[in-house]
Amino acid sequence: MSAPSSEAALEFAEKFAAAWAKPVPEELVSLLHPDVVLLQPHRPPVRGRDAALREFHRLLRWVPGLHGVIERSSGSGDLLFIEWQMRLPVGRDTISIRAVDRFFLEDALGRERRVYFDQLQFVVAVLRHPSLWRGYLRYRFGR
């Protein structure tokens, strides 16, 4: 396994931006290594493409209009950081949560991803929109 070039990291970031502009679970998963590990706060790790596909379907079923706007990316070797905004449309509002994804790349695919975002901001945004409550509880605690 060799470390990806800066061009490979930039290409991955561009594909990530395109995939999150209008997310489709299969396209999101196409960016990931077969043995991917997805890590996010207060959730168990998601391991493998099949599990990632199920997770993306669950997420987009809860908030079908969810999309991302990428602000910038930076990487070196197999490490890539992508700063972006998760945007969740709720009625006439749009909730915007800033996030940073840290990727370890292997074979130009995301081998491990850890997302960092302000959990309190996210919870407060959900609490302010009762229409999200049931779906959030199902997403967070159900299957």
ZATOR-623066 format. One record per residue (C-alpha): residue number from 1; residue in three letters; x, y, z. Coordinates in pm, 1 decimal. Layout:
// ZATOR-623066
  resi  resn        px        py        pz
   NUM   ALA         X         Y         Z
...
***
This chain:
// ZATOR-623066
  resi  resn        px        py        pz
     1   MET       0.0       0.0       0.0
     2   SER     140.3     338.0     -95.5
     3   ALA      36.0     676.7      31.8
     4   PRO    -183.0     866.0    -213.2
     5   SER     -44.3    1173.5    -381.0
     6   SER    -178.9    1520.4    -314.5
     7   GLU    -360.1    1489.2    -647.2
     8   ALA    -534.3    1170.8    -528.2
     9   ALA    -643.1    1342.9    -205.2
    10   LEU    -770.6    1642.6    -403.0
    11   GLU    -958.6    1411.5    -639.7
    12   PHE   -1116.4    1231.1    -343.0
    13   ALA   -1222.1    1567.1    -191.4
    14   GLU   -1381.2    1668.4    -523.8
    15   LYS   -1572.2    1339.3    -544.5
    16   PHE   -1682.3    1382.8    -181.5
    17   ALA   -1812.3    1732.9    -263.4
    18   ALA   -2004.4    1606.7    -566.2
    19   ALA   -2150.0    1310.5    -376.4
    20   TRP   -2271.4    1525.0     -84.1
    21   ALA   -2415.6    1799.1    -307.9
    22   LYS   -2702.6    1557.7    -391.4
    23   PRO   -2640.7    1250.9    -178.4
    24   VAL   -2738.7     905.4    -294.0
    25   PRO   -2630.2     623.1     -61.4
    26   GLU   -2471.8     414.3    -338.8
    27   GLU   -2263.8     709.9    -458.5
    28   LEU   -2149.3     791.2    -105.1
    29   VAL   -2043.7     429.9     -52.0
    30   SER   -1853.7     425.4    -381.8
    31   LEU   -1600.0     658.2    -214.5
    32   LEU   -1527.6     404.1      56.0
    33   HIS   -1284.4     114.9      86.2
    34   PRO   -1450.9    -228.2     123.1
    35   ASP   -1318.0    -249.1     481.0
    36   VAL   -1409.4     109.2     575.0
    37   VAL   -1464.9     214.7     934.4
    38   LEU   -1691.2     516.8     989.6
    39   LEU   -1666.4     686.6    1329.0
    40   GLN   -1893.6     955.3    1467.3
    41   PRO   -1974.4    1085.6    1814.3
    42   HIS   -2199.2     873.6    2035.8
    43   ARG   -2257.0     604.2    1775.8
    44   PRO   -2096.8     261.8    1739.7
    45   PRO   -1847.4     228.9    1454.1
    46   VAL   -1990.1     141.3    1115.1
    47   ARG   -1770.3    -126.1     957.0
    48   GLY   -1768.3    -221.5     589.2
    49   ARG   -1944.3     -93.5     279.5
    50   ASP   -2266.2    -289.7     338.6
    51   ALA   -2309.9    -141.6     685.7
    52   ALA   -2221.1     204.9     551.3
    53   LEU   -2483.9     168.3     279.4
    54   ARG   -2748.3      78.7     538.3
    55   GLU   -2642.3     374.9     755.0
    56   PHE   -2663.6     622.4     464.8
    57   HIS   -3008.3     488.2     372.3
    58   ARG   -3124.3     533.6     734.3
    59   LEU   -2983.5     886.7     752.5
    60   LEU   -3134.1    1002.7     424.3
    61   ARG   -3468.0     839.3     508.7
    62   TRP   -3476.2    1054.8     824.9
    63   VAL   -3372.7    1377.3     646.0
    64   PRO   -3422.8    1326.7     272.2
    65   GLY   -3304.6    1676.1     180.8
    66   LEU   -2978.3    1649.9     373.9
    67   HIS   -2684.1    1765.2     167.7
    68   GLY   -2337.4    1901.3     217.9
    69   VAL   -2151.4    2210.6     110.3
    70   ILE   -1774.8    2167.7     112.3
    71   GLU   -1572.1    2469.0     217.8
    72   ARG   -1214.3    2344.7     195.1
    73   SER    -991.5    2042.0     219.3
    74   SER    -632.0    1974.2     308.0
    75   GLY    -428.1    1658.8     305.9
    76   SER     -89.0    1501.9     312.3
    77   GLY      -5.2    1145.2     222.0
    78   ASP    -291.3     918.6     327.0
    79   LEU    -451.0    1179.7     555.9
    80   LEU    -722.5    1416.5     434.0
    81   PHE    -939.5    1671.1     617.2
    82   ILE   -1259.0    1806.2     460.8
    83   GLU   -1435.5    2102.4     620.2
    84   TRP   -1800.2    2123.3     523.4
    85   GLN   -2151.6    2215.0     628.2
    86   MET   -2426.1    1958.2     674.0
    87   ARG   -2748.0    2124.8     565.0
    88   LEU   -3080.3    1982.4     677.1
    89   PRO   -3393.2    2143.7     532.1
    90   VAL   -3678.4    2160.1     783.5
    91   GLY   -3991.8    2328.5     654.3
    92   ARG   -3888.0    2682.4     562.9
    93   ASP   -3568.0    2659.4     767.8
    94   THR   -3233.5    2506.3     689.7
    95   ILE   -3023.7    2376.9     975.2
    96   SER   -2654.8    2419.2     901.8
    97   ILE   -2398.7    2229.8    1108.3
    98   ARG   -2027.5    2275.3    1042.9
    99   ALA   -1827.6    1953.5    1038.9
   100   VAL   -1479.4    1826.2     966.1
   101   ASP   -1425.8    1478.0     828.1
   102   ARG   -1085.1    1321.5     875.7
   103   PHE   -1011.7    1046.5     626.6
   104   PHE    -734.5     793.9     604.4
   105   LEU    -718.4     694.2     239.2
   106   GLU    -616.3     360.8      92.8
   107   ASP    -616.0     291.3    -280.6
   108   ALA    -779.1     635.6    -333.9
   109   LEU   -1077.4     531.7    -116.2
   110   GLY   -1181.4     627.6     234.4
   111   ARG   -1045.9     353.5     463.7
   112   GLU   -1136.6     530.2     788.1
   113   ARG   -1351.1     838.6     843.5
   114   ARG   -1403.6    1023.5    1169.3
   115   VAL   -1642.1    1318.9    1172.2
   116   TYR   -1614.9    1607.4    1417.2
   117   PHE   -1903.0    1848.8    1477.3
   118   ASP   -2068.5    2034.9    1762.7
   119   GLN   -2311.0    1779.9    1905.0
   120   LEU   -2484.1    2038.4    2124.7
   121   GLN   -2557.6    2260.5    1824.5
   122   PHE   -2703.4    1959.7    1645.2
   123   VAL   -2924.6    1852.9    1939.5
   124   VAL   -3049.3    2209.5    1993.7
   125   ALA   -3135.4    2237.2    1623.7
   126   VAL   -3333.1    1912.9    1636.4
   127   LEU   -3512.2    2019.1    1957.2
   128   ARG   -3620.6    2345.6    1791.5
   129   HIS   -3795.3    2151.9    1513.8
   130   PRO   -4054.9    1911.1    1656.1
   131   SER   -4113.5    1765.2    1309.1
   132   LEU   -3766.6    1604.7    1339.6
   133   TRP   -3816.1    1443.2    1681.3
   134   ARG   -3976.2    1112.9    1585.0
   135   GLY   -3743.5    1056.6    1291.7
   136   TYR   -3438.9    1146.2    1499.3
   137   LEU   -3533.2     903.0    1775.8
   138   ARG   -3589.7     630.0    1517.1
   139   TYR   -3259.0     712.1    1348.1
   140   ARG   -3062.3     742.9    1672.8
   141   PHE   -3200.6     445.4    1864.6
   142   GLY   -3384.6     227.2    1613.4
   143   ARG   -3293.7      40.3    1303.0
***
